[in-house]
């Protein structure tokens, strides 16, 4: 153990451990391995809120039947470069992967492709799917609707979710360009942190339970989030819901179910994946040169605060992953104990290691 | 004259007047009419910053040859549902129209289509082109790069533009869903207003000339804008530049030219237009019903401030246009005089009316 608060686990050990849990919960070996790798990869990027922290609820939902461990994803409508996939209530990670892979097939044929998805579940970090496209030399756009948690300015009740949106662009160098964000001003975790520290929060972060902007993180924690950029982020959240849930024939707004509050039910989550093949417009060498030129201009731009560095979207995740691959992934004692107990209860026989 | 400060001009009179100016500056009758209609329509929506206020600079650029009054827009690369259009340095309104029309043709064939555009110019409100798609029962996404005017947090120099982005969705009812925004936290006009009123501005609006956040609108006016939602809006601005200028083979970052600072030169502005045909996924009646359900939920959502109403994206523009069609479009005495003088100098023989 490296510290009382956070332990560090080797990423390969963690991946094998989580993969075994998913396989024992009914998933195929291949899908379990993909799901585990995607979660651990998310931790490697430093996005711990969407990494292995979620394993217990995913396993619980697989075991209860809320999530179908062996979904048969299938195209149910569409034509040309636009289709809708039925996710068969499978894990969002598996359905999301299948949908982006299909969007890339469509883009192979049509130069761009889009696949809407219905009957999926929580898919973790949207960046996973956008990066799948970038790994295949395409631009990927991935988005999902979530249960309403954002309140419109003046509104008393959430009208839309903080619907995550990720965009990845291949650079043909060390790391892809990746923008991966939710559409709330801040994530719930920031409210928790301010609450713990006893700090005030800015008025544009969150509201109390009645929708009134608040500076008190305690109140905010019982309230709702505010959209990033006010009406702009609110409008973008609507767009994500319309593309994912509305035009696909899926659910939108408050018809989506919370994976926490409705543990035994499919969440009916919807996604929308777009793949664009830039190599239909120029060859790889030219695209690589142009992205390098773009990056060069940003990276060499002067800082007034010279102690700071200008990071590119995806760069911090890349650097964090380099570090964590070497030093291990920090997880809390609580989570370590919870995962270990789950492994023992399920009898997977795979250990997180004696730390 | 209805007031000393703002006069009101009938929208049809204004359209005929502006159309004549453009035709006298060398544009074809049809293109001049489209350009004038789009500008006046922008005023009708209440977006006066992107309406006829810009006529003098557009006319100047047409007459100087910086903008080609009779562009022959043509597809220069691409395949399937993704193409790049060369705008022949024509007015952004004409090139943008041609590009979205082409994207819709591609979407007709492939269910979705995208057209990148190089060698265009300032295209006004991005909403114009997104709405063209919605008028044709498609979802339209329109974006453009602009000269860098946004500074990254900590940066001393703009690294990207506040690259406007608009998304329109057909509702098959009174008005389409339209989100039309730039990616800065606020528009420059808000700084001007605060300066006039002697008010402080929030620290997340703008910076001084060195990139340091400022509360002083005077300093901000000589400085740069900050992105909406911090790093999120910054990343989105990069994405717009990559899609519009980078993958198309056009210009990006500081290779774009300002239409004000480089009056005699083509600005080389690039756009990206996407059209998605939702009627390939469901019939019009179902789409109409689902959009109505979406709207109903938002509109009936409770407000904690009961004096306020929940507006849908595009609703305020719709209501403003109803009012302005009846009462006329407010323009300043200065602009009225400038336009009138321009008409007299060019000898169009069309009058703005004796107000």
Interface residues (C-beta under 8 A of the other chain):
Chain A: X77 X78 X79 X80 X81 X82 X84 X109 X110 X111 X112 X113 X114 X116 X139 X152 X154 X155 X156 X157 X159 X167 X169 X177 X179 X181 X183 X185 X210 X211 X212 X228 X229 X230 X231 X232 X233 X235 X236 X238 X239 X241 X242 X243 X246 X247 X248 X249 X252 X253 X254 X276 X277 X278 X280 X281 X282 X286 X287 X290 X291 X294 X297 X298 X301 X302 X303 X304 X305 X308 X310 X313
Chain B: X77 X78 X79 X80 X81 X82 X84 X109 X110 X111 X112 X113 X114 X116 X139 X152 X154 X155 X156 X157 X159 X167 X169 X177 X179 X181 X183 X185 X210 X211 X212 X228 X229 X230 X231 X232 X233 X235 X236 X238 X239 X241 X242 X243 X246 X247 X248 X249 X252 X253 X254 X276 X277 X278 X280 X281 X282 X286 X287 X290 X291 X294 X297 X298 X301 X302 X303 X304 X305 X308 X310 X313
